[in-house]
């Protein structure tokens, strides 16, 4: 009986995972508005009604997928990060982790980029997503207190130091640019120079 329950749970988990993967793929290729629930179900190879076993509606689906991807992103971004590191060293560690995520986990990174630039995301989900960046925000606050980082809002710091990686990822995806390790190193230097005092 227990094995039967585990089998059902695994099957349910794989259906939900298929819906998550299909959502990411379709949003990346077609945008939010051109991604109806019926298309998501078809790509995930489940019946349209199955979606509603896991998600209340399209907004709930998008919100949950966003939070899941943001959680994976932050786990990657802050792996091996120690909050006691000096500010410059800590930023370097986080920045390179974020760059690696965006260049290795392209589908997820593109989805986050879409979410950051759409009115489709609701504010509670955006705020939840921001919580996942807390170690970086804390590092910047410490850097500002130590007069190492410019006294500007974290949005400005993010725009000039982190967001350019997403731009480079997008142009590489379109075949307009090939990112090498040398390019990543240059991008890091430019990112740090843009926010340090």
N, C-alpha and C positions, 0 to 999 in steps of 0.2 A: 504493500500500500504506500509506504514512504517513497519508494523508487518511482511509483506512478506520479506522486505529487511533485517530486523533483523534476520529472520529465515534463510535466505540464508547466512548471515554473520556468524551465529552460526554454520551452517552446514560446511561452508568453514573452520572455525576455528577448528572444531572437526576433519576434514580431515587432516589439517596440523598437529594438535596435534598427531593424529594417526601415521602420517609419522615420526614425531620426536621420539615418543615412540618406534616405530619399528626400527628406525635407532640405537637408544641407545641399544636396546635389541640385535640386530643382530651383531653390532660391538663388544659388550661385549662377545658374545658367539662365534663369528667366526672370528673377526678381520676385519680390513678395506677392505682388498683385496678380502676376501671371502664374501663380502656383496654387491652384485650387486643391482642396482636399482629395478630390477624385483622382487627380494626377499623382498625388503623393501615394495614395493607396495602390494605384496601378503599378507605379515604379517599385514599391515595397512588396508587391505581389501578395497583398492582403485585400480582403473585402473592404469597401468603404466604411461599413459599420464598425469594423475592427478598430479604427482610429479612436472612436469614442469610448472604447474600453480603457484607453490610456490618457486621452486628452479631452477636455471639455469642448473645445472648439479650436479654430485655427489660431486665434490669439494665444490660447493656452499652449498649444503645440509649439508655436514660435518662441514663446517665453521660456518654456521648459528646455527646448533645444539650446537656446541662447545661454541659459544658466549652466547647462551641462558642458557646453563647449568652453564657456568662460572658466569653469572650474578646472577643466583639463588644461587650458591655457595657463592658468595661474600656477597649477602644480608644476608645470614645465618651467615656467618663468622663474619660479623661486626655489627650484631644486638646488641643493647644495649652497643655498644662500644663507649667510649668517648675519643677523642684524647687528652684530658687534663689529663687523668689518668697517674700516675707514670708508667714508662716503664715496670717494672716487672708485675704490676697489669694489664696493658693493654695487654701485651703478654699473660698472663694467660687467660684473658677473650677471646681473639681471638683464642688461641690454643684450649681451651675446646669447643668453638663453631665449629671450624673446625673438631675436633674429633667427635662431635655429628653429624655433617653433614655426614661425611664419614661412620659412623656406622648406621645412620638412613636412609639416602638416598643412599643406596648401589649402585643401578643401575647407578645413575648419577655420583657418585664418581668413580666408575669403568670406566665409559666412559671418564671422565676427565683424569684418569690415563693412559688410552689407548692413548688419544690425546697427552699427555705430552711425550709419548715414541714412537711416530711414525713420519716418514718423510712425512706422508700424509698431515699433517697440514701445511698450507702456513704461511709464516712469518708475513704478516699483521694480521692474526687471532691470532697468538701467541702474538704479541705485544698488540693487543686489549685485550686479556686475561690477560696480565700483568697489564694493567691499573686497572683491577678489584681488584688487590692486593695492590693498592696504600696505603691504610691506614696502612697495615702491613709493607710495605717498608719504609713509613715515620716514623713509630714507631722505626724500626731498626736503621734508620739514626739518630734519636734523641738519641737512646740508645748508639750509637757509639760516638756521640758528647758529651754525658754525661759520656763517658768512663765506660759504664755498659755492653756493647755488644762488642764482639770480632770484630776487624777491618779486616773483611773478606768480600768478595762479598755477595750480597743478595742470590746468587745461592747457596753458601756454607751454609749460614744460613738456607735457605729453605731445603736443602738436609739433614741437620742434625737435624732440629727441627720439620719440618712439614712432610716431605716425609715419615718418618717411620710409620706414621699413616696409609698411603696407603698400606704399606707392611703388617701391622698387619691386616688390613681389608681384604686383599687378602688371607692371610693364614687362616683367620676365614672362609671366603667364601668357601675355599677348604676343610673345616672340620678338619683342622690340629690344630686349636687353638680356644679357647673360651675366648673372651675378657670380663673381669669383670670390675667393677668400680675401684677395686684395681689396676688392670693392667693399666687402663687409667691414674690413679693418678701417678703410677710409670713412665709411659711413659712421662707424663708431666714433672716430676722432671728431668728425663734424658734429655728431649728436652731443658729445660731451662739451665741445667748445661752445655750442649754442646755449648751454644752460649754466656753465660754470662762470663764476666771477673772475 
